[in-house]
C-alpha cells in the first residue's frame, strides 16, 4: 500500500524537500518532473501548486498533502487537518493575508474602501471577509505582482506577507489583517479512516515536527570532577534530567543534556566557571518528547 501525497510547488518547494531530508526522507526530482521519488517506498509523491492541493485531497485523488491554511479556507475544502508545520518561505513564523493601501491614501480601515476595487489571489476568502463586514467592494483576481497595482490599477490589495518588507518597498500600508495562515498537513476524510494511511501520516507528522522542534535545541556534553558535579548540575537546564555517567578516570563524570539553543551563550560560561571541562556543543536532528 502507498500513501499518495502532494508536495507544494513554488516558494515552499525547496524548504519542504529540505525538511523531509532532515527528517530522514530523501526526495529526488528532476528539473522538469512533477513526480519525484524518495527512499520511502510507501510514499507516492506529486508536486503541485499548494492552491490546488486542498481540492484534490478533498476529492480523494490525493490521500494527503502539504498546503496552507489559507488555501484550504479559500477552497472551502472539507479535509482533516493533521498538524500545523511551523515553517514558511523565509521564517518559522505565521504569515498574514493583509489589506494594504497606498501609504499616502486616506484609507484607514476596511469600511473606507466601500465601492472600491481590490486585487488579490485570495478571491473567495476576501469576498467572504467583506461580505461579513457588509462592505460592498469589487474584488478581482490578481495573477501576481499584486503589490505594484495600487493606486493606478486598483484602490487596495489583499496580499500575503511574512515581514511586510515587500509592501513597504512598494509604498503600501497595512490597515487590517484578513487571515493568519501557516503550513499544514491535510488528509482526505476517507483516507484518515484507513488505519494504515492514518498510521503512516501520524508517523510522518512525528518525524517532521520532531525535526522542526530540533531547530530550537542543541546537545551539550562535558566532563566534570565529582567535587564539582552538584554545581554543574545546578547550572544545566534540560528537557528532563541530564544524563550522568562514570568516566574511566576515577572521580570524573560525563554529563550530557539537551537544552534550548538560545540559552547556550549564557550557560557555557557558567559551566566553565562551575568546573566543567571538555565542553562540546553539537546539533540535534530531532526532538521527540
C-alpha positions in Angstrom: 0.0 0.0 0.0 1.1 3.5 -0.7 0.1 7.0 0.5 -0.4 9.5 -2.3 1.0 12.8 -1.0 1.1 16.2 -2.5 4.1 18.4 -2.1 3.8 22.2 -2.6 5.4 23.7 -5.7 6.7 27.3 -5.7 8.1 29.2 -2.7 7.7 26.3 -0.3 9.1 23.6 -2.6 12.8 23.6 -1.6 12.2 24.2 2.1 9.7 21.3 2.2 12.2 18.9 0.4 14.9 20.1 2.9 12.6 19.5 5.8 11.9 15.9 4.6 15.6 15.3 4.2 16.3 16.4 7.7 13.5 14.1 8.8 15.3 11.2 7.1 13.2 11.0 3.9 15.4 11.9 0.8 13.4 13.2 -2.1 14.8 13.1 -5.6 13.3 15.1 -8.5 14.4 16.1 -12.0 14.0 19.7 -13.0 11.0 19.1 -15.3 9.3 16.3 -13.4 6.3 16.7 -11.1 6.6 13.1 -9.9 9.6 12.9 -7.5 10.8 9.7 -5.9 12.1 9.1 -2.4 13.8 6.5 -0.4 10.4 5.8 1.3 8.7 3.2 -0.9 5.4 3.8 0.9 5.1 7.4 -0.4 3.7 8.2 -3.9 4.6 11.8 -4.3 3.4 14.6 -6.7 4.4 18.2 -6.8 1.7 20.8 -7.4 0.6 24.3 -6.6 -0.5 24.5 -2.9 -3.6 26.3 -4.1 -4.8 23.1 -5.7 -3.8 20.5 -3.1 -6.9 21.0 -0.8 -9.3 20.3 -3.7 -7.5 17.2 -4.8 -7.3 15.9 -1.2 -10.9 16.6 -0.6 -11.9 14.7 -3.7 -9.7 11.7 -2.7 -7.4 12.0 -5.7 -4.7 12.5 -3.1 -4.7 10.9 0.3 -2.9 13.9 1.9 -0.6 16.8 1.2 1.1 19.9 2.4 -0.6 23.2 1.8 -1.6 26.3 3.7 -4.5 27.0 6.0 -5.3 29.9 3.6 -5.7 27.7 0.5 -7.8 25.2 2.5 -10.1 28.0 3.5 -10.1 29.5 0.0 -11.2 26.2 -1.4 -13.7 25.7 1.5 -12.2 22.2 1.5 -13.7 19.6 3.8 -10.5 17.8 4.9 -8.8 16.7 8.1 -6.0 19.0 9.4 -3.4 16.6 10.6 -1.0 19.1 12.0 0.5 22.6 11.7 4.1 22.8 10.4 5.8 26.0 11.6 7.8 26.8 8.5 7.3 29.1 5.5 9.5 30.6 2.8 11.9 32.6 4.9 10.9 32.2 8.6 9.3 30.0 11.1 6.5 32.5 11.9 2.9 32.5 10.6 2.2 34.5 7.5 -0.6 37.0 7.2 -3.0 38.0 4.4 -3.4 41.7 4.9 -5.4 44.5 3.5 -3.0 47.1 2.2 -3.4 50.5 0.7 -1.1 53.2 -0.8 0.8 54.8 2.1 -0.3 58.3 1.1 -4.0 57.4 0.8 -6.8 58.5 3.1 -7.9 54.9 3.7 -7.7 54.0 7.4 -10.0 50.9 7.8 -11.9 48.4 5.7 -15.1 50.5 5.7 -13.3 53.3 3.9 -13.0 51.0 0.8 -16.8 50.9 0.2 -17.3 50.7 -3.5 -13.6 50.4 -4.3 -11.6 47.9 -6.3 -9.4 45.3 -4.6 -7.0 42.9 -6.2 -5.9 39.6 -4.6 -5.1 36.0 -5.3 -7.3 35.0 -2.3 -10.6 36.0 -4.0 -13.2 33.8 -2.3 -11.8 34.5 1.2 -11.6 38.2 0.6 -15.2 38.3 -0.7 -16.4 36.4 2.4 -14.5 38.9 4.6 -16.1 42.0 3.1 -19.5 40.4 2.9 -19.4 39.5 6.6 -18.5 43.2 7.3 -21.3 44.3 4.9 -18.9 46.4 2.9 -19.6 46.4 -0.9 -16.4 46.1 -2.8 -15.2 44.9 -6.2 -12.8 42.0 -5.7 -10.7 40.9 -8.8 -8.2 38.1 -9.2 -4.6 39.1 -9.4 -2.2 37.0 -11.5 0.8 38.1 -9.4 2.9 41.2 -8.7 -0.2 42.3 -6.7 1.7 44.9 -4.7 2.5 47.0 -7.8 -1.1 47.6 -8.7 -2.2 50.3 -6.3 -3.1 53.1 -6.8 -3.1 53.1 -10.6 -4.9 49.9 -11.3 -6.8 49.2 -8.0 -7.5 51.0 -4.8 -6.2 48.4 -2.4 -4.9 44.8 -2.3 -5.1 41.7 -0.1 -1.7 40.1 -0.2 0.3 37.6 1.9 3.3 38.8 3.9 5.8 37.4 6.3 7.7 40.6 7.3 5.9 43.3 5.4 9.1 44.4 3.7 7.8 43.9 0.1 4.7 46.0 0.9 6.8 48.8 2.4 9.2 48.7 -0.5 6.2 49.4 -2.8 4.9 52.2 -0.6 1.9 50.3 0.8 0.5 50.5 4.3 -1.3 47.6 6.1 -4.6 48.6 7.6 -6.1 45.2 8.6 -5.2 41.5 8.8 -7.6 39.4 6.9 -6.3 36.0 7.8 -3.3 34.4 9.6 -2.0 31.2 8.0 0.7 28.6 8.3 1.8 25.5 6.5 -0.3 22.4 7.3 -0.6 18.7 6.5 -4.2 17.8 5.4 -5.8 14.4 4.8 -8.7 13.1 2.9 -11.5 12.1 5.3 -11.8 8.6 4.0 -8.1 8.1 3.9 -7.9 9.2 7.5 -10.3 6.4 8.4 -7.9 3.9 6.9 -5.8 2.5 9.7 -2.7 2.1 7.6 -2.8 5.5 6.0 -3.6 7.2 9.3 -0.7 5.5 11.0 1.6 6.5 8.1 0.5 10.1 8.4 1.0 10.1 12.1 4.5 8.7 11.7 5.2 11.4 9.2 3.8 14.1 11.5 6.0 12.9 14.3 9.2 13.0 12.2 8.5 16.4 10.7 7.5 18.0 14.0 10.5 16.5 15.7 12.8 17.9 13.0 11.3 21.4 13.3 11.4 21.3 17.1 15.1 20.2 17.0 16.0 23.6 15.4 15.3 25.2 18.8 17.7 22.9 20.7 21.3 21.8 20.9 23.1 18.9 22.6 25.7 19.7 25.2 28.2 17.4 26.9 31.1 18.0 29.3 33.4 16.3 31.8 33.2 17.1 35.5 35.1 16.1 38.6 33.0 14.6 41.3 33.6 17.5 43.7 32.1 19.9 41.1 29.2 17.7 39.9 26.5 19.3 42.0 27.5 22.9 41.0 27.4 21.9 37.3 24.0 20.2 37.5 22.6 23.3 39.1 23.7 25.3 36.0 22.1 23.0 33.5 18.5 23.2 32.3 17.3 20.2 30.3 14.3 18.6 28.7 14.4 16.2 31.6 17.3 15.4 33.9 20.8 15.3 32.4 22.5 12.0 31.7 25.4 11.3 34.0 27.9 8.5 33.5 31.2 7.5 35.1 34.4 8.0 33.1 37.3 5.6 33.2 39.3 8.1 35.3 38.2 7.7 38.9 36.3 10.6 40.3 35.3 12.0 36.9 31.9 12.0 35.2 30.4 12.8 31.8 27.4 15.0 31.8 25.1 15.2 28.7 21.9 17.2 28.1 19.6 18.8 25.5 18.8 22.5 26.1 17.3 25.4 24.2 19.8 26.9 21.7 19.0 30.4 22.9 20.4 29.6 26.4 23.9 28.3 25.3 25.6 31.7 25.2 24.7 32.2 28.9 25.1 28.6 30.1 28.5 27.7 28.7 30.5 30.3 30.6 28.7 29.4 33.8 29.5 25.7 33.2 33.2 26.5 32.8 33.2 28.5 36.0 31.4 25.7 37.8 34.2 23.3 37.0 33.1 21.7 33.7 35.8 20.9 31.1 35.8 19.4 27.6 32.6 21.2 26.8 31.2 20.1 23.4 28.1 21.5 21.7 26.5 19.5 18.9 23.4 19.8 16.6 20.3 17.9 17.2 18.4 16.4 14.3 15.1 15.5 16.0 13.5 16.2 19.3 10.5 14.0 20.0 9.1 14.1 23.5 
